[in-house]
């Protein structure tokens, strides 16, 4: 590529990647969240554009929404014009181009490291791929969406969740030092290529964002990719030319800044788990009555319309399952001896007692009388949760 083309591309990528990273609606725990703060303003501005270009579509900015795709496309076009104007105004010097390349490469590496550490620790501590909830385990596979089916199977295996998380954490840490940055970029490229394929293949709604992170990984890994091509294909090994810190930048100040940023990244990504002491979400405390129940005849007489099963979800829901497999959820709050259930602007109350026979529920739900006996089901003993084996038994 001609030098002028490379100079334009550096400016374009610096503007586009920087603005998209800063304005995407992420809510961080420790780091500033400019995207979350700017979200109302951006959505208001997109509303007028969406009304003309995307009729009957929302301008809301959330994962893979039409508004987010429109925003990314507009930002791509606007930053291309801005980069061309910037190049026209500037007098390109070798030192200036070297600084821009270093800033782009280093900034992309640190931002990529932030999200790899975030997703990686979430997997290591089973926060992302959590153990399937009881209602999911009793839902027929054919009635699940592809993303829920994938999420549930991933949540079954702690070993694989930890393994996948450690690859992301490892790539993220390698990105933070110049000597290991190219190796981290190559590892991140492989990891994120698989993530993008999974998101597309299982219809998981972070396609745009994972594609953006994949692009950052390709940018960071690009000097190393040239070396691999020359060595593995042309058998002409040569040292990769990675961006170097510009002359005049004090090493001690850069090192102190790196240490401060590393501390902030670890507080953001691993700090919450250290604060709560939850290093394995599978063993985390569950709410009262959490589990799966089979609804049987209640005493003194069964009530009409009783569901086949009911479930208490860890996120504060009571879910009923009809005989045809259909699920209906209610927002659940607890009171002494009572369950407060909300659905469609209506709140019902069920009184409950528990004994050796099971859970006795009485009251009214959706204007129908309730007199149920719910017997606990051994959902943790289902075959899907039994774990793996090193050997197999005799053939049946």
C-alpha positions as CSV (number, residue, x, y, z in Angstrom):
1,X,0.0,0.0,0.0
2,X,1.3,3.5,-0.8
3,X,2.5,5.6,2.1
4,X,-0.4,8.0,1.6
5,X,-2.9,5.2,1.8
6,X,-1.3,3.9,5.0
7,X,-1.3,7.4,6.5
8,X,-5.0,7.8,5.7
9,X,-5.8,4.3,7.1
10,X,-4.0,5.0,10.4
11,X,-6.0,8.1,10.9
12,X,-9.3,6.5,9.9
13,X,-8.8,3.5,12.2
14,X,-7.7,5.7,15.1
15,X,-10.8,7.9,14.8
16,X,-13.3,5.2,14.2
17,X,-12.0,2.6,16.7
18,X,-11.4,5.3,19.3
19,X,-14.8,6.9,19.0
20,X,-16.7,3.6,18.8
21,X,-14.8,2.3,21.9
22,X,-15.6,5.5,23.8
23,X,-19.2,5.8,22.8
24,X,-20.5,2.2,22.9
25,X,-23.0,1.9,25.7
26,X,-20.9,-0.2,28.1
27,X,-21.5,0.2,31.8
28,X,-18.1,-0.4,33.5
29,X,-17.8,-1.0,37.2
30,X,-14.6,1.0,38.0
31,X,-13.5,2.7,34.8
32,X,-15.5,5.7,33.4
33,X,-18.4,4.8,31.2
34,X,-18.7,7.7,28.6
35,X,-20.8,5.5,26.3
36,X,-23.4,4.9,29.0
37,X,-23.5,8.6,29.8
38,X,-23.8,9.7,26.2
39,X,-26.4,7.0,25.3
40,X,-29.5,9.3,25.7
41,X,-27.9,12.0,23.6
42,X,-26.8,9.6,20.8
43,X,-30.2,7.8,20.8
44,X,-32.0,11.1,20.5
45,X,-29.8,12.1,17.6
46,X,-30.2,8.8,15.9
47,X,-34.0,8.9,16.2
48,X,-34.3,11.5,13.5
49,X,-32.1,9.6,11.1
50,X,-33.7,6.2,11.9
51,X,-37.1,7.7,11.2
52,X,-36.0,8.4,7.6
53,X,-33.7,5.5,6.9
54,X,-35.1,2.8,9.2
55,X,-38.8,3.2,9.3
56,X,-40.5,1.3,12.1
57,X,-37.2,0.5,13.7
58,X,-35.9,1.7,17.1
59,X,-32.9,3.9,17.4
60,X,-32.0,2.4,20.7
61,X,-28.4,1.5,21.2
62,X,-28.1,-2.1,22.6
63,X,-26.5,-5.3,21.4
64,X,-27.0,-5.8,17.7
65,X,-29.9,-3.4,17.5
66,X,-30.7,-1.7,14.2
67,X,-29.8,1.6,15.9
68,X,-26.3,0.2,16.8
69,X,-25.7,-0.9,13.3
70,X,-26.8,2.4,11.9
71,X,-24.6,4.3,14.4
72,X,-21.5,2.2,13.5
73,X,-22.2,2.8,9.7
74,X,-22.6,6.6,10.3
75,X,-19.5,6.7,12.4
76,X,-17.5,4.7,9.8
77,X,-18.5,7.3,7.1
78,X,-18.0,10.3,9.3
79,X,-14.5,9.3,10.5
80,X,-13.4,8.5,6.9
81,X,-14.2,12.1,5.9
82,X,-12.5,13.4,9.0
83,X,-9.4,11.3,8.4
84,X,-9.2,12.6,4.8
85,X,-9.5,16.2,6.1
86,X,-6.9,15.5,8.8
87,X,-4.5,14.1,6.2
88,X,-5.0,17.1,3.9
89,X,-4.3,19.5,6.8
90,X,-1.2,17.8,8.1
91,X,2.3,17.7,6.8
92,X,3.2,14.1,7.1
93,X,6.5,13.5,8.8
94,X,8.1,10.1,9.7
95,X,8.0,10.9,13.4
96,X,4.3,11.9,13.2
97,X,3.4,8.7,11.4
98,X,5.4,6.6,13.9
99,X,3.6,8.2,16.8
100,X,0.2,7.6,15.2
101,X,1.0,4.0,14.6
102,X,2.2,3.5,18.1
103,X,-0.9,5.2,19.6
104,X,-3.2,3.2,17.4
105,X,-1.5,-0.2,18.0
106,X,-1.0,0.4,21.8
107,X,-4.5,1.8,22.3
108,X,-6.1,-1.1,20.4
109,X,-4.1,-3.6,22.5
110,X,-5.1,-2.1,25.8
111,X,-8.8,-1.8,25.0
112,X,-8.8,-5.3,23.6
113,X,-7.0,-6.5,26.8
114,X,-9.8,-4.9,28.9
115,X,-12.5,-6.9,27.2
116,X,-10.6,-10.1,27.0
117,X,-9.9,-9.9,30.7
118,X,-13.5,-9.0,31.4
119,X,-14.9,-12.0,29.4
120,X,-12.1,-14.3,30.5
121,X,-12.6,-13.8,34.3
122,X,-16.3,-14.1,33.8
123,X,-15.7,-17.6,32.3
124,X,-13.0,-18.6,34.8
125,X,-15.4,-17.9,37.7
126,X,-18.5,-19.3,35.9
127,X,-20.2,-15.9,35.8
128,X,-20.9,-15.9,32.1
129,X,-21.7,-19.5,31.4
130,X,-23.5,-20.3,34.6
131,X,-25.1,-23.5,35.6
132,X,-28.5,-24.0,33.7
133,X,-31.5,-23.0,35.7
134,X,-34.0,-25.7,36.6
135,X,-36.6,-24.3,34.2
136,X,-34.1,-24.6,31.3
137,X,-33.2,-28.2,32.2
138,X,-36.9,-29.2,31.9
139,X,-37.5,-27.3,28.7
140,X,-37.5,-29.6,25.6
141,X,-34.4,-29.0,23.4
142,X,-36.6,-28.3,20.4
143,X,-38.3,-25.4,22.1
144,X,-35.0,-23.6,23.0
145,X,-33.5,-20.9,20.9
146,X,-30.0,-21.6,19.5
147,X,-28.3,-19.1,21.9
148,X,-30.0,-20.5,25.0
149,X,-29.1,-24.1,24.0
150,X,-25.5,-23.1,23.5
151,X,-25.3,-21.1,26.7
152,X,-26.9,-24.0,28.7
153,X,-24.5,-26.6,27.4
154,X,-21.5,-24.4,28.0
155,X,-22.7,-23.8,31.6
156,X,-22.7,-27.5,32.3
157,X,-18.9,-27.9,32.1
158,X,-16.8,-25.9,34.6
159,X,-13.7,-27.4,33.1
160,X,-14.3,-26.0,29.6
161,X,-15.5,-22.7,30.9
162,X,-12.3,-22.3,32.9
163,X,-10.2,-23.4,30.0
164,X,-11.9,-21.0,27.6
165,X,-11.6,-18.2,30.1
166,X,-7.9,-18.8,30.7
167,X,-7.1,-18.5,27.0
168,X,-8.8,-15.1,27.0
169,X,-7.1,-13.9,30.2
170,X,-3.8,-15.1,28.9
171,X,-4.2,-13.2,25.6
172,X,-5.3,-10.1,27.5
173,X,-2.2,-10.2,29.8
174,X,0.1,-10.7,26.8
175,X,-1.3,-7.6,25.1
176,X,-0.2,-5.4,28.0
177,X,3.6,-5.5,27.3
178,X,5.4,-4.6,24.1
179,X,7.6,-7.6,23.9
180,X,4.6,-10.1,24.2
181,X,2.0,-7.9,22.4
182,X,2.3,-9.6,19.0
183,X,2.0,-13.0,20.6
184,X,-1.1,-11.8,22.5
185,X,-2.5,-10.3,19.3
186,X,-2.2,-13.6,17.5
187,X,-3.7,-15.6,20.4
188,X,-6.5,-13.0,20.6
189,X,-7.1,-13.3,16.9
190,X,-7.6,-17.0,17.1
191,X,-9.8,-16.8,20.2
192,X,-12.0,-14.0,18.8
193,X,-12.4,-15.7,15.4
194,X,-13.9,-18.6,17.2
195,X,-16.1,-16.2,19.2
196,X,-17.4,-14.5,16.1
197,X,-18.2,-17.8,14.5
198,X,-20.1,-19.0,17.6
199,X,-22.1,-15.7,17.7
200,X,-23.1,-16.1,14.1
201,X,-23.7,-19.9,14.2
202,X,-25.8,-19.8,17.4
203,X,-27.4,-16.4,16.8
204,X,-25.9,-14.8,19.9
205,X,-26.6,-11.1,19.9
206,X,-23.1,-9.6,20.2
207,X,-22.1,-10.1,16.5
208,X,-21.2,-6.4,15.8
209,X,-19.2,-6.0,19.0
210,X,-17.3,-9.3,18.7
211,X,-16.6,-8.4,15.1
212,X,-15.2,-5.1,16.2
213,X,-12.9,-6.8,18.8
214,X,-11.8,-9.3,16.1
215,X,-10.8,-6.3,13.9
216,X,-8.8,-4.8,16.8
217,X,-7.0,-8.2,17.3
218,X,-6.2,-8.3,13.6
219,X,-4.7,-4.8,13.8
220,X,-2.6,-5.7,16.8
221,X,-1.4,-9.0,15.3
222,X,-0.7,-7.6,11.8
223,X,3.1,-7.2,12.2
224,X,3.3,-10.8,13.5
225,X,1.0,-12.1,10.7
226,X,3.5,-10.9,8.1
227,X,6.3,-12.7,9.9
228,X,4.3,-15.9,10.1
229,X,3.5,-15.8,6.4
230,X,7.1,-15.2,5.4
231,X,8.3,-18.0,7.7
232,X,5.7,-20.7,7.3
233,X,4.9,-20.1,3.6
234,X,8.0,-18.6,2.0
235,X,10.4,-20.1,4.5
236,X,12.1,-16.7,5.0
237,X,12.0,-16.0,8.7
238,X,12.5,-12.3,9.7
239,X,12.0,-10.4,12.9
240,X,8.6,-8.6,13.0
241,X,8.7,-4.8,13.0
242,X,6.4,-3.8,15.9
243,X,5.6,-0.2,16.8
244,X,8.2,1.3,19.2
245,X,7.7,3.9,21.8
246,X,8.6,7.3,20.2
247,X,11.9,8.9,21.2
248,X,11.5,11.5,23.9
249,X,8.8,9.6,25.8
250,X,10.3,9.0,29.3
251,X,10.4,5.3,30.1
252,X,9.7,5.7,33.8
253,X,6.5,7.7,33.1
254,X,5.3,5.2,30.6
255,X,6.0,2.3,33.0
256,X,4.2,4.1,35.8
257,X,1.2,4.7,33.5
258,X,1.2,1.1,32.5
259,X,1.2,0.0,36.1
260,X,-1.7,2.3,37.0
261,X,-3.7,1.1,34.0
262,X,-3.0,-2.5,34.8
263,X,-4.3,-2.0,38.3
264,X,-7.4,-0.4,37.0
265,X,-8.0,-3.2,34.5
266,X,-7.6,-5.9,37.2
267,X,-10.0,-3.9,39.6
268,X,-12.5,-3.7,36.7
269,X,-12.4,-7.3,35.6
270,X,-11.3,-9.4,38.6
271,X,-12.1,-7.0,41.5
272,X,-15.8,-7.8,41.8
273,X,-15.1,-11.6,42.2
274,X,-12.5,-10.8,44.9
275,X,-14.9,-8.4,46.6
276,X,-17.8,-11.0,46.8
277,X,-15.6,-14.0,47.3
278,X,-17.5,-15.8,44.5
279,X,-14.9,-17.7,42.5
280,X,-17.3,-20.4,41.3
281,X,-20.8,-19.3,40.5
282,X,-22.0,-22.9,40.5
283,X,-21.5,-23.0,44.3
284,X,-22.9,-19.5,44.9
285,X,-25.9,-19.1,47.3
286,X,-29.3,-19.4,45.7
287,X,-32.6,-17.7,46.8
288,X,-35.1,-19.4,49.1
289,X,-37.1,-22.2,47.5
290,X,-34.8,-22.2,44.4
291,X,-35.3,-25.4,42.3
292,X,-37.8,-27.4,40.3
293,X,-41.1,-28.9,41.6
294,X,-43.6,-31.3,40.2
295,X,-47.2,-30.1,41.0
296,X,-49.4,-32.9,42.2
297,X,-52.9,-33.1,43.6
298,X,-53.3,-30.7,46.5
299,X,-55.3,-31.3,49.6
300,X,-58.2,-31.4,50.4
301,X,-59.0,-31.3,46.7
302,X,-57.0,-30.5,43.6
303,X,-57.5,-27.2,41.9
304,X,-58.3,-26.9,38.2
305,X,-55.6,-25.7,35.8
306,X,-52.6,-26.6,37.9
307,X,-49.4,-26.6,36.0
308,X,-47.2,-29.7,35.4
309,X,-44.2,-28.1,37.1
310,X,-43.0,-24.9,38.6
311,X,-39.6,-23.4,39.1
312,X,-38.0,-20.8,41.3
313,X,-35.4,-18.9,39.3
314,X,-32.3,-17.4,40.9
315,X,-33.0,-14.0,39.3
316,X,-36.2,-13.6,41.1
317,X,-38.8,-15.3,39.0
318,X,-41.4,-18.1,39.6
319,X,-42.0,-20.0,36.4
320,X,-44.9,-22.4,35.6
321,X,-44.8,-25.1,33.0
322,X,-48.0,-26.3,31.5
323,X,-48.6,-29.9,30.3
324,X,-47.7,-28.8,26.7
325,X,-44.4,-27.5,27.8
326,X,-45.2,-23.8,27.6
327,X,-43.6,-21.6,30.3
328,X,-45.1,-18.5,32.0
329,X,-43.0,-16.4,34.3
330,X,-43.9,-14.1,37.2
331,X,-41.7,-11.6,38.9
332,X,-41.1,-13.0,42.4
333,X,-40.7,-11.1,45.7
334,X,-40.7,-12.7,49.2
335,X,-42.7,-11.8,52.3
336,X,-43.0,-13.8,55.5
337,X,-44.8,-17.0,54.5
338,X,-45.9,-15.5,51.1
339,X,-44.8,-15.2,47.5
340,X,-45.7,-12.0,45.8
341,X,-46.0,-12.6,42.0
342,X,-46.3,-9.8,39.4
343,X,-47.3,-10.2,35.8
344,X,-48.9,-7.8,33.4
345,X,-49.5,-5.0,35.9
346,X,-51.2,-7.5,38.2
347,X,-49.9,-8.7,41.6
348,X,-51.0,-11.9,43.2
349,X,-50.1,-13.5,46.5
350,X,-49.6,-17.1,47.3
351,X,-49.2,-18.3,50.9
352,X,-46.7,-21.2,51.3
353,X,-45.7,-23.7,53.9
354,X,-43.2,-26.5,53.6
355,X,-43.1,-30.0,55.1
356,X,-41.9,-33.5,54.2
357,X,-44.5,-33.8,51.6
358,X,-43.3,-30.7,49.7
359,X,-44.3,-27.1,49.2
360,X,-48.0,-26.2,49.8
361,X,-49.2,-23.2,47.9
362,X,-52.6,-21.5,48.3
363,X,-54.1,-18.3,47.1
364,X,-55.0,-16.8,43.7
365,X,-52.9,-16.6,40.5
366,X,-54.2,-14.9,37.4
367,X,-57.7,-14.7,38.9
368,X,-57.7,-18.5,39.4
369,X,-57.7,-20.2,42.7
370,X,-54.5,-22.1,43.7
371,X,-54.3,-25.1,45.9
372,X,-51.1,-26.9,44.9
373,X,-48.7,-29.4,46.4
374,X,-45.3,-29.0,44.8
375,X,-42.9,-31.9,45.3
376,X,-39.1,-31.1,44.8
377,X,-37.5,-32.6,41.8
378,X,-33.9,-33.9,41.9
379,X,-32.8,-31.5,39.1
380,X,-29.1,-31.6,40.0
381,X,-29.1,-35.3,39.4
382,X,-30.2,-35.0,35.7
383,X,-27.8,-36.8,33.3
384,X,-26.7,-33.4,31.8
385,X,-25.2,-32.4,35.1
386,X,-23.4,-35.6,36.0
387,X,-20.1,-34.4,34.6
388,X,-17.5,-36.2,32.5
389,X,-15.7,-39.5,32.9
390,X,-12.2,-40.7,32.1
391,X,-13.4,-44.2,31.2
392,X,-16.5,-45.7,29.8
393,X,-18.5,-48.6,31.1
394,X,-19.4,-51.8,29.3
395,X,-21.6,-51.5,26.2
396,X,-25.3,-52.0,26.9
